[in-house]
Amino acid sequence: MALTLIDSAHEAADIWTFRFRNDEPLVWEAGQFVVVEVPHDSPDDEGTTRFFTNSAAPFEGVLQITTRITGSTFKQALARLEPGDRIELKEYPEGDFTWENTDVPVVFVAGGIGVTPFHSILKQRVHDGDPLDVTLVYASGSTDVAFADELEAWQEADPALSIHRVVGEPLTVDLLTGLVPGLLDSLVYLSGPEPMVEELGESLRQAGLPGPQLKEDFFPGYTADSI
Ligand SMILES: Cc1cc2nc3c(=O)[nH]c(=O)nc-3n(C[C@H](O)[C@H](O)[C@H](O)COP(=O)(O)OP(=O)(O)OC[C@H]3O[C@@H](n4cnc5c(N)ncnc54)[C@H](O)[C@@H]3O)c2cc1C
């Protein structure tokens, strides 16, 4: 299915957002991902397709890719796109990194660009008038991060949303339980660079977080310190 670029916008540091429309609105559940192809000449070893979480909210009906523009030929081709240019949707939205109604507290842990599913989920809940009963721990290498203004506005509108920014520090179980004392009795969503999620996920399990209370979203292609 062909997708047409509507516009692109700088978010923060090397992070840009690209919005694509399809002839009919895209349908997905907030937090789900797609696979897209950006055809380009002389692709590097990683090729012309990538997985991306749709960082837009479902009510918006568009595909929104929020990503770091790296030196890969894929990202360079993405960055060169002009409004009206087309890419290919290779796999429709899928994945279970989605909102789950639960009686325990909900904690979102984002490592840098791993914030994309949380942006989609929270924006849809704001739109639906649902409570934002969530603690978000948002870790980054610098203070300049994606979606900072929107998150702040949502927190002002609904103080049940509690946001902890962690800048320039690796996420550890001690740091997280210091910020969120009831963490091990919560439903924890972990999203970010693959090595970071693997390591922190394993540490949380070893610290006693039951398996069913941990949801993980791995973003390959990024190092643990690229948050
Ligand atoms: C479900 C899902 C959702 C995602 N959502 C987002 C998103 O919202 N935003 C976003 O920016 N990215 C997201 N990603 C990651 C995205 O697909 C790319 O991998 C990432 O953006 C890096 O792409 P790149 O072209 O910059 O780097 P690449 O050129 O693809 O990779 C950089 C380096 O990492 C190595 N590498 C790449 N893939 C792997 C791998 N699988 N295992 C080991 N080494 C590898 C490469 O060899 C290369 O040296 C998601 C991935 C998944 C699976």
The ligand as an ORCA input file, in Angstrom:
! r2SCAN-3c Opt
* xyz 0 1
  C       8.598     -3.027     16.847
  C       9.625     -1.972     16.506
  C       9.274     -0.611     16.595
  C      10.233      0.373     16.281
  N       9.872      1.691     16.394
  C      10.795      2.652     16.135
  C      10.450      4.044     16.281
  O       9.323      4.429     16.625
  N      11.437      4.960     16.028
  C      12.725      4.592     15.659
  O      13.582      5.454     15.482
  N      13.062      3.276     15.506
  C      12.128      2.316     15.741
  N      12.463      0.992     15.591
  C      13.847      0.643     15.153
  C      13.970      0.833     13.630
  O      13.361     -0.259     12.972
  C      15.458      0.893     13.230
  O      16.117     -0.318     13.554
  C      16.156      2.081     13.881
  O      15.431      3.251     13.621
  C      17.608      2.234     13.417
  O      17.621      2.360     12.019
  P      18.898      2.989     11.286
  O      18.614      2.929      9.842
  O      19.200      4.303     11.886
  O      20.089      2.046     11.712
  P      20.547      0.708     10.984
  O      21.421      1.061      9.866
  O      19.389     -0.164     10.706
  O      21.375      0.021     12.137
  C      22.450      0.692     12.762
  C      23.435     -0.358     13.225
  O      22.788     -1.320     14.035
  C      22.989     -2.621     13.523
  N      21.703     -3.320     13.568
  C      20.561     -2.994     12.929
  N      19.584     -3.866     13.196
  C      20.128     -4.785     14.026
  C      19.635     -5.957     14.688
  N      18.381     -6.381     14.530
  N      20.482     -6.640     15.475
  C      21.750     -6.247     15.648
  N      22.305     -5.153     15.066
  C      21.488     -4.432     14.275
  C      23.380     -2.411     12.075
  O      24.272     -3.429     11.672
  C      24.042     -1.076     12.075
  O      25.419     -1.214     12.334
  C      11.543     -0.014     15.871
  C      11.877     -1.378     15.752
  C      10.932     -2.347     16.069
  C      11.316     -3.811     15.951
*
